[in-house]
Structures are given as C-alpha cells and as structure tokens.
Amino acid sequence: MRRIILSALLASLIGGLPAAAEPSRLIPERRMMMIENRDIAGRDLAQIFDTSFAGCEAACLADPSCEAITFNARNNSCFPKAEPSAMTEYQGAFSG
C-alpha cells in the first residue's frame, strides 16, 4: 500500500513539472563576453549617456548592427560599436 501511495505521489509530482525548455531558448541568440578595464576601438553607433551597464548591453543586443560595446563605469556612458578592432587599456571601462 505504501509503495502505491509513493508511486502515485511521484507520478503527480513528475506530471506537474514543466516540460523541458527547447534548446534554442536556453542559449540566447546574441550574448557578450565582457573584459574589464579595456576600451574597444571601432565605429561608434551611438553615444548613450547617464545609463547603466544593463541598459548599455540591452541597447546593443537590440540593434542587429551592434557587434560590441564599451561601457564607461566612471561616468555611466555607453558606446555601442560596429566593426570592433583593437583593445586598449582604459581604467573603468567594460568592453565586449
């Protein structure tokens, strides 16, 4: 009897779990790898001031022509970029 109750409980728990997510939804279509204290050279698509890192990243991910960003944490400015190239050291910048 105890085994039947446990089996029924287990079946109800498993049945109540959401279906596994599709693999395509587990990994975002676009994502960034950030490097601290580096500035990326490239063509600035925009200059966004008084923003956050999350806002900067979202701005780039929403623009298909954006290939990289440099976020200046010292003054909360964002530079979405196309055609990124060399990196140079810049204290307070996050680029990717």
Phi and psi restraints in degrees (range 20) as a CNS / XPLOR table:
assign (resid 1 and name C) (resid 2 and name N)
       (resid 2 and name CA) (resid 2 and name C) 1.0 -60.4 20.0 2
assign (resid 2 and name N) (resid 2 and name CA)
       (resid 2 and name C) (resid 3 and name N) 1.0 -39.4 20.0 2
assign (resid 2 and name C) (resid 3 and name N)
       (resid 3 and name CA) (resid 3 and name C) 1.0 -64.3 20.0 2
assign (resid 3 and name N) (resid 3 and name CA)
       (resid 3 and name C) (resid 4 and name N) 1.0 -38.3 20.0 2
assign (resid 3 and name C) (resid 4 and name N)
       (resid 4 and name CA) (resid 4 and name C) 1.0 -65.3 20.0 2
assign (resid 4 and name N) (resid 4 and name CA)
       (resid 4 and name C) (resid 5 and name N) 1.0 -43.5 20.0 2
assign (resid 4 and name C) (resid 5 and name N)
       (resid 5 and name CA) (resid 5 and name C) 1.0 -64.7 20.0 2
assign (resid 5 and name N) (resid 5 and name CA)
       (resid 5 and name C) (resid 6 and name N) 1.0 -44.0 20.0 2
assign (resid 5 and name C) (resid 6 and name N)
       (resid 6 and name CA) (resid 6 and name C) 1.0 -63.3 20.0 2
assign (resid 6 and name N) (resid 6 and name CA)
       (resid 6 and name C) (resid 7 and name N) 1.0 -40.7 20.0 2
assign (resid 6 and name C) (resid 7 and name N)
       (resid 7 and name CA) (resid 7 and name C) 1.0 -63.9 20.0 2
assign (resid 7 and name N) (resid 7 and name CA)
       (resid 7 and name C) (resid 8 and name N) 1.0 -41.7 20.0 2
assign (resid 7 and name C) (resid 8 and name N)
       (resid 8 and name CA) (resid 8 and name C) 1.0 -65.6 20.0 2
assign (resid 8 and name N) (resid 8 and name CA)
       (resid 8 and name C) (resid 9 and name N) 1.0 -41.5 20.0 2
assign (resid 8 and name C) (resid 9 and name N)
       (resid 9 and name CA) (resid 9 and name C) 1.0 -63.3 20.0 2
assign (resid 9 and name N) (resid 9 and name CA)
       (resid 9 and name C) (resid 10 and name N) 1.0 -44.8 20.0 2
assign (resid 9 and name C) (resid 10 and name N)
       (resid 10 and name CA) (resid 10 and name C) 1.0 -62.5 20.0 2
assign (resid 10 and name N) (resid 10 and name CA)
       (resid 10 and name C) (resid 11 and name N) 1.0 -43.1 20.0 2
assign (resid 10 and name C) (resid 11 and name N)
       (resid 11 and name CA) (resid 11 and name C) 1.0 -63.2 20.0 2
assign (resid 11 and name N) (resid 11 and name CA)
       (resid 11 and name C) (resid 12 and name N) 1.0 -38.7 20.0 2
assign (resid 11 and name C) (resid 12 and name N)
       (resid 12 and name CA) (resid 12 and name C) 1.0 -69.8 20.0 2
assign (resid 12 and name N) (resid 12 and name CA)
       (resid 12 and name C) (resid 13 and name N) 1.0 -35.7 20.0 2
assign (resid 12 and name C) (resid 13 and name N)
       (resid 13 and name CA) (resid 13 and name C) 1.0 -67.8 20.0 2
assign (resid 13 and name N) (resid 13 and name CA)
       (resid 13 and name C) (resid 14 and name N) 1.0 -45.1 20.0 2
assign (resid 13 and name C) (resid 14 and name N)
       (resid 14 and name CA) (resid 14 and name C) 1.0 -65.0 20.0 2
assign (resid 14 and name N) (resid 14 and name CA)
       (resid 14 and name C) (resid 15 and name N) 1.0 -41.1 20.0 2
assign (resid 14 and name C) (resid 15 and name N)
       (resid 15 and name CA) (resid 15 and name C) 1.0 -65.3 20.0 2
assign (resid 15 and name N) (resid 15 and name CA)
       (resid 15 and name C) (resid 16 and name N) 1.0 -25.9 20.0 2
assign (resid 15 and name C) (resid 16 and name N)
       (resid 16 and name CA) (resid 16 and name C) 1.0 -86.8 20.0 2
assign (resid 16 and name N) (resid 16 and name CA)
       (resid 16 and name C) (resid 17 and name N) 1.0 -6.0 20.0 2
assign (resid 16 and name C) (resid 17 and name N)
       (resid 17 and name CA) (resid 17 and name C) 1.0 -78.2 20.0 2
assign (resid 17 and name N) (resid 17 and name CA)
       (resid 17 and name C) (resid 18 and name N) 1.0 144.1 20.0 2
assign (resid 17 and name C) (resid 18 and name N)
       (resid 18 and name CA) (resid 18 and name C) 1.0 -67.0 20.0 2
assign (resid 18 and name N) (resid 18 and name CA)
       (resid 18 and name C) (resid 19 and name N) 1.0 152.4 20.0 2
assign (resid 18 and name C) (resid 19 and name N)
       (resid 19 and name CA) (resid 19 and name C) 1.0 -63.1 20.0 2
assign (resid 19 and name N) (resid 19 and name CA)
       (resid 19 and name C) (resid 20 and name N) 1.0 151.9 20.0 2
assign (resid 19 and name C) (resid 20 and name N)
       (resid 20 and name CA) (resid 20 and name C) 1.0 -60.0 20.0 2
assign (resid 20 and name N) (resid 20 and name CA)
       (resid 20 and name C) (resid 21 and name N) 1.0 140.1 20.0 2
assign (resid 20 and name C) (resid 21 and name N)
       (resid 21 and name CA) (resid 21 and name C) 1.0 -67.4 20.0 2
assign (resid 21 and name N) (resid 21 and name CA)
       (resid 21 and name C) (resid 22 and name N) 1.0 147.9 20.0 2
assign (resid 21 and name C) (resid 22 and name N)
       (resid 22 and name CA) (resid 22 and name C) 1.0 -66.2 20.0 2
assign (resid 22 and name N) (resid 22 and name CA)
       (resid 22 and name C) (resid 23 and name N) 1.0 140.8 20.0 2
assign (resid 22 and name C) (resid 23 and name N)
       (resid 23 and name CA) (resid 23 and name C) 1.0 -54.2 20.0 2
assign (resid 23 and name N) (resid 23 and name CA)
       (resid 23 and name C) (resid 24 and name N) 1.0 -34.4 20.0 2
assign (resid 23 and name C) (resid 24 and name N)
       (resid 24 and name CA) (resid 24 and name C) 1.0 -66.8 20.0 2
assign (resid 24 and name N) (resid 24 and name CA)
       (resid 24 and name C) (resid 25 and name N) 1.0 -21.2 20.0 2
assign (resid 24 and name C) (resid 25 and name N)
       (resid 25 and name CA) (resid 25 and name C) 1.0 -91.0 20.0 2
assign (resid 25 and name N) (resid 25 and name CA)
       (resid 25 and name C) (resid 26 and name N) 1.0 -14.3 20.0 2
assign (resid 25 and name C) (resid 26 and name N)
       (resid 26 and name CA) (resid 26 and name C) 1.0 -76.1 20.0 2
assign (resid 26 and name N) (resid 26 and name CA)
       (resid 26 and name C) (resid 27 and name N) 1.0 -34.4 20.0 2
assign (resid 26 and name C) (resid 27 and name N)
       (resid 27 and name CA) (resid 27 and name C) 1.0 -113.7 20.0 2
assign (resid 27 and name N) (resid 27 and name CA)
       (resid 27 and name C) (resid 28 and name N) 1.0 120.9 20.0 2
assign (resid 27 and name C) (resid 28 and name N)
       (resid 28 and name CA) (resid 28 and name C) 1.0 -59.6 20.0 2
assign (resid 28 and name N) (resid 28 and name CA)
       (resid 28 and name C) (resid 29 and name N) 1.0 150.3 20.0 2
assign (resid 28 and name C) (resid 29 and name N)
       (resid 29 and name CA) (resid 29 and name C) 1.0 -62.4 20.0 2
assign (resid 29 and name N) (resid 29 and name CA)
       (resid 29 and name C) (resid 30 and name N) 1.0 -38.5 20.0 2
assign (resid 29 and name C) (resid 30 and name N)
       (resid 30 and name CA) (resid 30 and name C) 1.0 -127.4 20.0 2
assign (resid 30 and name N) (resid 30 and name CA)
       (resid 30 and name C) (resid 31 and name N) 1.0 140.4 20.0 2
assign (resid 30 and name C) (resid 31 and name N)
       (resid 31 and name CA) (resid 31 and name C) 1.0 -153.2 20.0 2
assign (resid 31 and name N) (resid 31 and name CA)
       (resid 31 and name C) (resid 32 and name N) 1.0 167.7 20.0 2
assign (resid 31 and name C) (resid 32 and name N)
       (resid 32 and name CA) (resid 32 and name C) 1.0 -128.6 20.0 2
assign (resid 32 and name N) (resid 32 and name CA)
       (resid 32 and name C) (resid 33 and name N) 1.0 148.8 20.0 2
assign (resid 32 and name C) (resid 33 and name N)
       (resid 33 and name CA) (resid 33 and name C) 1.0 -112.6 20.0 2
assign (resid 33 and name N) (resid 33 and name CA)
       (resid 33 and name C) (resid 34 and name N) 1.0 121.2 20.0 2
assign (resid 33 and name C) (resid 34 and name N)
       (resid 34 and name CA) (resid 34 and name C) 1.0 -98.1 20.0 2
assign (resid 34 and name N) (resid 34 and name CA)
       (resid 34 and name C) (resid 35 and name N) 1.0 147.9 20.0 2
assign (resid 34 and name C) (resid 35 and name N)
       (resid 35 and name CA) (resid 35 and name C) 1.0 -125.3 20.0 2
assign (resid 35 and name N) (resid 35 and name CA)
       (resid 35 and name C) (resid 36 and name N) 1.0 130.3 20.0 2
assign (resid 35 and name C) (resid 36 and name N)
       (resid 36 and name CA) (resid 36 and name C) 1.0 -84.5 20.0 2
assign (resid 36 and name N) (resid 36 and name CA)
       (resid 36 and name C) (resid 37 and name N) 1.0 145.9 20.0 2
assign (resid 36 and name C) (resid 37 and name N)
       (resid 37 and name CA) (resid 37 and name C) 1.0 62.2 20.0 2
assign (resid 37 and name N) (resid 37 and name CA)
       (resid 37 and name C) (resid 38 and name N) 1.0 37.5 20.0 2
assign (resid 37 and name C) (resid 38 and name N)
       (resid 38 and name CA) (resid 38 and name C) 1.0 -136.7 20.0 2
assign (resid 38 and name N) (resid 38 and name CA)
       (resid 38 and name C) (resid 39 and name N) 1.0 143.2 20.0 2
assign (resid 38 and name C) (resid 39 and name N)
       (resid 39 and name CA) (resid 39 and name C) 1.0 -111.8 20.0 2
assign (resid 39 and name N) (resid 39 and name CA)
       (resid 39 and name C) (resid 40 and name N) 1.0 136.6 20.0 2
assign (resid 39 and name C) (resid 40 and name N)
       (resid 40 and name CA) (resid 40 and name C) 1.0 -99.2 20.0 2
assign (resid 40 and name N) (resid 40 and name CA)
       (resid 40 and name C) (resid 41 and name N) 1.0 127.8 20.0 2
assign (resid 40 and name C) (resid 41 and name N)
       (resid 41 and name CA) (resid 41 and name C) 1.0 -75.8 20.0 2
assign (resid 41 and name N) (resid 41 and name CA)
       (resid 41 and name C) (resid 42 and name N) 1.0 152.8 20.0 2
assign (resid 41 and name C) (resid 42 and name N)
       (resid 42 and name CA) (resid 42 and name C) 1.0 157.9 20.0 2
assign (resid 42 and name N) (resid 42 and name CA)
       (resid 42 and name C) (resid 43 and name N) 1.0 178.8 20.0 2
assign (resid 42 and name C) (resid 43 and name N)
       (resid 43 and name CA) (resid 43 and name C) 1.0 -82.4 20.0 2
assign (resid 43 and name N) (resid 43 and name CA)
       (resid 43 and name C) (resid 44 and name N) 1.0 116.0 20.0 2
assign (resid 43 and name C) (resid 44 and name N)
       (resid 44 and name CA) (resid 44 and name C) 1.0 -69.2 20.0 2
assign (resid 44 and name N) (resid 44 and name CA)
       (resid 44 and name C) (resid 45 and name N) 1.0 125.7 20.0 2
assign (resid 44 and name C) (resid 45 and name N)
       (resid 45 and name CA) (resid 45 and name C) 1.0 -82.7 20.0 2
assign (resid 45 and name N) (resid 45 and name CA)
       (resid 45 and name C) (resid 46 and name N) 1.0 -27.4 20.0 2
assign (resid 45 and name C) (resid 46 and name N)
       (resid 46 and name CA) (resid 46 and name C) 1.0 -162.1 20.0 2
assign (resid 46 and name N) (resid 46 and name CA)
       (resid 46 and name C) (resid 47 and name N) 1.0 167.7 20.0 2
assign (resid 46 and name C) (resid 47 and name N)
       (resid 47 and name CA) (resid 47 and name C) 1.0 -126.9 20.0 2
assign (resid 47 and name N) (resid 47 and name CA)
       (resid 47 and name C) (resid 48 and name N) 1.0 113.9 20.0 2
assign (resid 47 and name C) (resid 48 and name N)
       (resid 48 and name CA) (resid 48 and name C) 1.0 -113.8 20.0 2
assign (resid 48 and name N) (resid 48 and name CA)
       (resid 48 and name C) (resid 49 and name N) 1.0 119.8 20.0 2
assign (resid 48 and name C) (resid 49 and name N)
       (resid 49 and name CA) (resid 49 and name C) 1.0 -107.4 20.0 2
assign (resid 49 and name N) (resid 49 and name CA)
       (resid 49 and name C) (resid 50 and name N) 1.0 160.0 20.0 2
assign (resid 49 and name C) (resid 50 and name N)
       (resid 50 and name CA) (resid 50 and name C) 1.0 53.7 20.0 2
assign (resid 50 and name N) (resid 50 and name CA)
       (resid 50 and name C) (resid 51 and name N) 1.0 54.4 20.0 2
assign (resid 50 and name C) (resid 51 and name N)
       (resid 51 and name CA) (resid 51 and name C) 1.0 -129.9 20.0 2
assign (resid 51 and name N) (resid 51 and name CA)
       (resid 51 and name C) (resid 52 and name N) 1.0 177.2 20.0 2
assign (resid 51 and name C) (resid 52 and name N)
       (resid 52 and name CA) (resid 52 and name C) 1.0 -107.9 20.0 2
assign (resid 52 and name N) (resid 52 and name CA)
       (resid 52 and name C) (resid 53 and name N) 1.0 168.2 20.0 2
assign (resid 52 and name C) (resid 53 and name N)
       (resid 53 and name CA) (resid 53 and name C) 1.0 -60.6 20.0 2
assign (resid 53 and name N) (resid 53 and name CA)
       (resid 53 and name C) (resid 54 and name N) 1.0 -43.5 20.0 2
assign (resid 53 and name C) (resid 54 and name N)
       (resid 54 and name CA) (resid 54 and name C) 1.0 -61.7 20.0 2
assign (resid 54 and name N) (resid 54 and name CA)
       (resid 54 and name C) (resid 55 and name N) 1.0 -39.7 20.0 2
assign (resid 54 and name C) (resid 55 and name N)
       (resid 55 and name CA) (resid 55 and name C) 1.0 -66.1 20.0 2
assign (resid 55 and name N) (resid 55 and name CA)
       (resid 55 and name C) (resid 56 and name N) 1.0 -38.0 20.0 2
assign (resid 55 and name C) (resid 56 and name N)
       (resid 56 and name CA) (resid 56 and name C) 1.0 -64.6 20.0 2
assign (resid 56 and name N) (resid 56 and name CA)
       (resid 56 and name C) (resid 57 and name N) 1.0 -47.8 20.0 2
assign (resid 56 and name C) (resid 57 and name N)
       (resid 57 and name CA) (resid 57 and name C) 1.0 -61.5 20.0 2
assign (resid 57 and name N) (resid 57 and name CA)
       (resid 57 and name C) (resid 58 and name N) 1.0 -43.1 20.0 2
assign (resid 57 and name C) (resid 58 and name N)
       (resid 58 and name CA) (resid 58 and name C) 1.0 -63.8 20.0 2
assign (resid 58 and name N) (resid 58 and name CA)
       (resid 58 and name C) (resid 59 and name N) 1.0 -38.4 20.0 2
assign (resid 58 and name C) (resid 59 and name N)
       (resid 59 and name CA) (resid 59 and name C) 1.0 -61.3 20.0 2
assign (resid 59 and name N) (resid 59 and name CA)
       (resid 59 and name C) (resid 60 and name N) 1.0 -42.2 20.0 2
assign (resid 59 and name C) (resid 60 and name N)
       (resid 60 and name CA) (resid 60 and name C) 1.0 -70.0 20.0 2
assign (resid 60 and name N) (resid 60 and name CA)
       (resid 60 and name C) (resid 61 and name N) 1.0 -45.1 20.0 2
assign (resid 60 and name C) (resid 61 and name N)
       (resid 61 and name CA) (resid 61 and name C) 1.0 -65.0 20.0 2
assign (resid 61 and name N) (resid 61 and name CA)
       (resid 61 and name C) (resid 62 and name N) 1.0 -24.2 20.0 2
assign (resid 61 and name C) (resid 62 and name N)
       (resid 62 and name CA) (resid 62 and name C) 1.0 -83.2 20.0 2
assign (resid 62 and name N) (resid 62 and name CA)
       (resid 62 and name C) (resid 63 and name N) 1.0 -12.4 20.0 2
assign (resid 62 and name C) (resid 63 and name N)
       (resid 63 and name CA) (resid 63 and name C) 1.0 -109.6 20.0 2
assign (resid 63 and name N) (resid 63 and name CA)
       (resid 63 and name C) (resid 64 and name N) 1.0 111.9 20.0 2
assign (resid 63 and name C) (resid 64 and name N)
       (resid 64 and name CA) (resid 64 and name C) 1.0 -60.1 20.0 2
assign (resid 64 and name N) (resid 64 and name CA)
       (resid 64 and name C) (resid 65 and name N) 1.0 -23.3 20.0 2
assign (resid 64 and name C) (resid 65 and name N)
       (resid 65 and name CA) (resid 65 and name C) 1.0 -84.8 20.0 2
assign (resid 65 and name N) (resid 65 and name CA)
       (resid 65 and name C) (resid 66 and name N) 1.0 -9.1 20.0 2
assign (resid 65 and name C) (resid 66 and name N)
       (resid 66 and name CA) (resid 66 and name C) 1.0 -80.4 20.0 2
assign (resid 66 and name N) (resid 66 and name CA)
       (resid 66 and name C) (resid 67 and name N) 1.0 126.8 20.0 2
assign (resid 66 and name C) (resid 67 and name N)
       (resid 67 and name CA) (resid 67 and name C) 1.0 -112.0 20.0 2
assign (resid 67 and name N) (resid 67 and name CA)
       (resid 67 and name C) (resid 68 and name N) 1.0 -14.3 20.0 2
assign (resid 67 and name C) (resid 68 and name N)
       (resid 68 and name CA) (resid 68 and name C) 1.0 -166.1 20.0 2
assign (resid 68 and name N) (resid 68 and name CA)
       (resid 68 and name C) (resid 69 and name N) 1.0 168.6 20.0 2
assign (resid 68 and name C) (resid 69 and name N)
       (resid 69 and name CA) (resid 69 and name C) 1.0 -138.5 20.0 2
assign (resid 69 and name N) (resid 69 and name CA)
       (resid 69 and name C) (resid 70 and name N) 1.0 157.4 20.0 2
assign (resid 69 and name C) (resid 70 and name N)
       (resid 70 and name CA) (resid 70 and name C) 1.0 -126.8 20.0 2
assign (resid 70 and name N) (resid 70 and name CA)
       (resid 70 and name C) (resid 71 and name N) 1.0 123.6 20.0 2
assign (resid 70 and name C) (resid 71 and name N)
       (resid 71 and name CA) (resid 71 and name C) 1.0 -110.9 20.0 2
assign (resid 71 and name N) (resid 71 and name CA)
       (resid 71 and name C) (resid 72 and name N) 1.0 124.3 20.0 2
assign (resid 71 and name C) (resid 72 and name N)
       (resid 72 and name CA) (resid 72 and name C) 1.0 -95.2 20.0 2
assign (resid 72 and name N) (resid 72 and name CA)
       (resid 72 and name C) (resid 73 and name N) 1.0 106.9 20.0 2
assign (resid 72 and name C) (resid 73 and name N)
       (resid 73 and name CA) (resid 73 and name C) 1.0 -72.6 20.0 2
assign (resid 73 and name N) (resid 73 and name CA)
       (resid 73 and name C) (resid 74 and name N) 1.0 -18.3 20.0 2
assign (resid 73 and name C) (resid 74 and name N)
       (resid 74 and name CA) (resid 74 and name C) 1.0 -73.6 20.0 2
assign (resid 74 and name N) (resid 74 and name CA)
       (resid 74 and name C) (resid 75 and name N) 1.0 -29.8 20.0 2
assign (resid 74 and name C) (resid 75 and name N)
       (resid 75 and name CA) (resid 75 and name C) 1.0 -131.4 20.0 2
assign (resid 75 and name N) (resid 75 and name CA)
       (resid 75 and name C) (resid 76 and name N) 1.0 15.2 20.0 2
assign (resid 75 and name C) (resid 76 and name N)
       (resid 76 and name CA) (resid 76 and name C) 1.0 53.4 20.0 2
assign (resid 76 and name N) (resid 76 and name CA)
       (resid 76 and name C) (resid 77 and name N) 1.0 47.2 20.0 2
assign (resid 76 and name C) (resid 77 and name N)
       (resid 77 and name CA) (resid 77 and name C) 1.0 -113.6 20.0 2
assign (resid 77 and name N) (resid 77 and name CA)
       (resid 77 and name C) (resid 78 and name N) 1.0 151.7 20.0 2
assign (resid 77 and name C) (resid 78 and name N)
       (resid 78 and name CA) (resid 78 and name C) 1.0 -129.7 20.0 2
assign (resid 78 and name N) (resid 78 and name CA)
       (resid 78 and name C) (resid 79 and name N) 1.0 139.1 20.0 2
assign (resid 78 and name C) (resid 79 and name N)
       (resid 79 and name CA) (resid 79 and name C) 1.0 -131.6 20.0 2
assign (resid 79 and name N) (resid 79 and name CA)
       (resid 79 and name C) (resid 80 and name N) 1.0 89.1 20.0 2
assign (resid 79 and name C) (resid 80 and name N)
       (resid 80 and name CA) (resid 80 and name C) 1.0 -65.9 20.0 2
assign (resid 80 and name N) (resid 80 and name CA)
       (resid 80 and name C) (resid 81 and name N) 1.0 141.2 20.0 2
assign (resid 80 and name C) (resid 81 and name N)
       (resid 81 and name CA) (resid 81 and name C) 1.0 -130.9 20.0 2
assign (resid 81 and name N) (resid 81 and name CA)
       (resid 81 and name C) (resid 82 and name N) 1.0 149.4 20.0 2
assign (resid 81 and name C) (resid 82 and name N)
       (resid 82 and name CA) (resid 82 and name C) 1.0 -114.0 20.0 2
assign (resid 82 and name N) (resid 82 and name CA)
       (resid 82 and name C) (resid 83 and name N) 1.0 155.5 20.0 2
assign (resid 82 and name C) (resid 83 and name N)
       (resid 83 and name CA) (resid 83 and name C) 1.0 53.7 20.0 2
assign (resid 83 and name N) (resid 83 and name CA)
       (resid 83 and name C) (resid 84 and name N) 1.0 53.4 20.0 2
assign (resid 83 and name C) (resid 84 and name N)
       (resid 84 and name CA) (resid 84 and name C) 1.0 -63.4 20.0 2
assign (resid 84 and name N) (resid 84 and name CA)
       (resid 84 and name C) (resid 85 and name N) 1.0 147.8 20.0 2
assign (resid 84 and name C) (resid 85 and name N)
       (resid 85 and name CA) (resid 85 and name C) 1.0 -136.9 20.0 2
assign (resid 85 and name N) (resid 85 and name CA)
       (resid 85 and name C) (resid 86 and name N) 1.0 -126.9 20.0 2
assign (resid 85 and name C) (resid 86 and name N)
       (resid 86 and name CA) (resid 86 and name C) 1.0 -65.4 20.0 2
assign (resid 86 and name N) (resid 86 and name CA)
       (resid 86 and name C) (resid 87 and name N) 1.0 153.2 20.0 2
assign (resid 86 and name C) (resid 87 and name N)
       (resid 87 and name CA) (resid 87 and name C) 1.0 -107.4 20.0 2
assign (resid 87 and name N) (resid 87 and name CA)
       (resid 87 and name C) (resid 88 and name N) 1.0 144.5 20.0 2
assign (resid 87 and name C) (resid 88 and name N)
       (resid 88 and name CA) (resid 88 and name C) 1.0 -127.4 20.0 2
assign (resid 88 and name N) (resid 88 and name CA)
       (resid 88 and name C) (resid 89 and name N) 1.0 155.7 20.0 2
assign (resid 88 and name C) (resid 89 and name N)
       (resid 89 and name CA) (resid 89 and name C) 1.0 -69.5 20.0 2
assign (resid 89 and name N) (resid 89 and name CA)
       (resid 89 and name C) (resid 90 and name N) 1.0 135.0 20.0 2
assign (resid 89 and name C) (resid 90 and name N)
       (resid 90 and name CA) (resid 90 and name C) 1.0 -153.4 20.0 2
assign (resid 90 and name N) (resid 90 and name CA)
       (resid 90 and name C) (resid 91 and name N) 1.0 107.1 20.0 2
assign (resid 90 and name C) (resid 91 and name N)
       (resid 91 and name CA) (resid 91 and name C) 1.0 -61.2 20.0 2
assign (resid 91 and name N) (resid 91 and name CA)
       (resid 91 and name C) (resid 92 and name N) 1.0 130.5 20.0 2
assign (resid 91 and name C) (resid 92 and name N)
       (resid 92 and name CA) (resid 92 and name C) 1.0 92.1 20.0 2
assign (resid 92 and name N) (resid 92 and name CA)
       (resid 92 and name C) (resid 93 and name N) 1.0 -1.8 20.0 2
assign (resid 92 and name C) (resid 93 and name N)
       (resid 93 and name CA) (resid 93 and name C) 1.0 -98.0 20.0 2
assign (resid 93 and name N) (resid 93 and name CA)
       (resid 93 and name C) (resid 94 and name N) 1.0 147.6 20.0 2
assign (resid 93 and name C) (resid 94 and name N)
       (resid 94 and name CA) (resid 94 and name C) 1.0 -125.3 20.0 2
assign (resid 94 and name N) (resid 94 and name CA)
       (resid 94 and name C) (resid 95 and name N) 1.0 123.8 20.0 2
assign (resid 94 and name C) (resid 95 and name N)
       (resid 95 and name CA) (resid 95 and name C) 1.0 -130.4 20.0 2
assign (resid 95 and name N) (resid 95 and name CA)
       (resid 95 and name C) (resid 96 and name N) 1.0 151.7 20.0 2
